[in-house]
Amino acid sequence: MRKLVLAVSALTLTVPAMPTAAVAQSYGTYQGKTWRGSDGRIYCKKSNGTVGLIVGAGAGALAGRAIDTRGSRATGTILGAAVGALVGRHVQRNVVSKCR
């Protein structure tokens, strides 16, 4: 079990390190976090929620381990990580921010 947990945590550390390229849309002008569409409106780039997913999974795993006090506590840790990841991703993707 320890090797599995170490392998999964090593994998999750490499995901945020992978860079993503910003692609300009062929129908508008791209300017960083915003772009102007062919209809003249300004659109914002939204977060994909990766950081919220990772932070939520870590916090959820710690909370699940603290709540589950019987036995090996693996069930509480795994369920807490899953729920925390979903909540963290949802929160980061739905944060309202203004484009400037």
Secondary structure, 3 states (H helix, E strand, C coil): CHHHHHHHHHHHHHCCCCCCCCCCCCCCEEECCEEECCCCCEEECCCCCHHHHHHHHHHHHHHHHHHCCCCCCHHHHHHHHHHHHHHHHHHHHCCCCCCC
